[in-house]
Amino acid sequence: MITTIETNPEAARLQVLRRYNILDTPEDGSMNRLAGLAAKVFNMPIALISLVDEDRIWFKSRHGLDAAQIDRGGGLCDSAILSEEVYIVEDARRDPRTLANPLVAGEFGLRFYAAAPLQTHDGHMLGTFCLIDQKQRYLTEGQKLILQDLAAIAMDEIELRLAARLAAQENDRQLAELKQQLARKA
């Protein structure tokens, strides 16, 4: 099946996100283990695997946070998907990019945020693998690489699920075709 990709970069990104059919799916054991592992490795209270939808940031996996999603406008993941690099806010109270953010200025009190984008094999940023704390933090260059690796592993899981779904659909199509051929011969 041939699909046309939009020429508007954000529309194209959203079309690719929909191709994965992952939004609003149930919790996932391997993704939850990745988020939990990240929280332990980085000694962070919150680790998330997020997907940036049209008007929300939905969390495929979350460790240390009860919310299943937030508005896109209030989320730092929206900014983090604009680059292939790790996006870091070491102290959100002093960072001009985040001073007005409701997660920083409001009751939640976010101070540290680091995210590696979830990048598809064809270059689209679907979301992030992010770490959050309510105190100022720093990451070493080695830790940034680990965060990028965790994001790549999460993306590999997402890609595998898509490949398995497409293979199952192709098997179903071939089975239906075979049944039709047998019915015509009978």
Summary of the structure (lengths in Angstrom):
residues: 186
radius of gyration: 19.3
end to end distance: 30.4
largest distance: 76.1
contacts: 541
relative contact order: 0.14
helix: 44%
strand: 20%
